[in-house]
């Protein structure tokens, strides 16, 4: 169970890392939409895992952007140290968050299934009556 303090630190880390990636990193390798989805802070507040989602044009650009963010961990960590008011700054570790990618893949599959369903209308069986009127029930 995470404490209230862990939640507060995680929120500050999430905001600081997001702001730093967006406004302070000028690495041209970071392309696409970068989002800090979640931060898990260890109970001793010494380590934090930052879950990052990157929406890029292709898998190669996605990996290059993630590698560039990992390479810039020093400036991100330094800015976090300035943003936190506590005595210690948690050590950051970046992890690729696959939730957004899986959600987009699921939506694509739903759209594909819907397209296939509308492209091939259901055919009636020969023994089904042509006019299937169902009487309306009154409530």
N, C-alpha and C positions, 0 to 999 in steps of 0.2 A: 504494500500500500504506500502510495507516495504522499508525502507531507505537503502541507500548504506552502511551506517555504520552497520545496522542490518545484511545485507548480509555478510559483512566482519567478524563480530563477529561470525555469524553462521558458517562460513567456518572454523574459528580458533577452535571453539568448536568441530565441527565435526572431524577435524584432531586430536585434542588433546584427545578426548574421544576414538577415534579409536586406536590411538597409545597406550594409557594407557591400554585399554582392551587387546590389542594384546601383549604388551611387559612387562607391569608392574603388571598385576594381575596373580597370580599363583594359583588361585582357581581351584581344580580339577573338580568342578561341571560345569565349563564353558567348554562345549564340542561342537563340530560342528563348523560351519562357522558363525561368528558373524560379522554383518555389520551395521555401522551407516549410515542409508539411508538419513536422513534429520534432520535438526535442525530448529526449529521455535523460534525466539527470540522475546520477548515482546517489545513493543515500548519504554518502560521505561528502557529496558536492564537489568531488575532485575531478570527475569525468562526466562528459555529456556526449551523447550520441545524437547527431543532427541528421534527420532524414530529409534528403533533398530529391525533388522531382524536377526533371528537365524535359521539356517538350521541344524537341529539335526536329529538323527536317528528315534526318535519317539516323540510324543507329551509330554510325561513325561519328557524326557531329555531336550526338548525345554523349558518347564516351569521351570525346575530346574536351567538351565543356566540363564534364565531371572531373576529368584529370586536371584541368586548369583551376577549378575551384579547390581541389585538394592541394595543388601546388601553391595556392595563395593562402594556405592556412595560417601562415605567420602574420600577415597584415589583418586577417579576420580575427585571429586570437588577440592581437594587440588592441584592436578597436573594441573588442568585447571587454578587455581589461579596463578600458576607459569608461565603458558604459555601465559596468557593474560597480555597485557601491560597497560590496563586501571586501573582506580582507583577502580572500583567495578567488582566483578565476579558474573555473573548471577547464580541463584540457578537452579540446574538441576532437571528435572523430566523425567524419562524414560517411554516410551510407546512402546508397541510391534507394529511393523509395519507389517501389514498383506498383503501388496501389493505383496511381493515376494512369499508368500505362495499361494495367489490367482493366481498369474501368473503360478506357477508350477502346480497347480491343473488344470488350463485351458489347459496347454500344455499336461498334462496326458490325459485329456478328448479328446483332438484333436487326440492324438496318438491312443487312444482306438477306436475312431470313424473311423480313417483311417484303423486300423487293421480289424475292423468289415466290413468295405466297401470292402477291398481286399479279405477277407475270403468268402464273399458271393457276387459273381459277379451278375450283373444285368441280369435278364432273359428277353428274347425277348417275346413280346406278339405274339400270333398265327397269327394275321392279318398283322403283320409287314413283309415286304418283306425281304427275306434272304440277298439279296445283295443291300445295300443302298449306292450306289456311289453318292457322291455329286460332281458335276463338279466344278473344280477350277475356281475361278473368276480371271480375269486378271485385274490388276490395271494400 
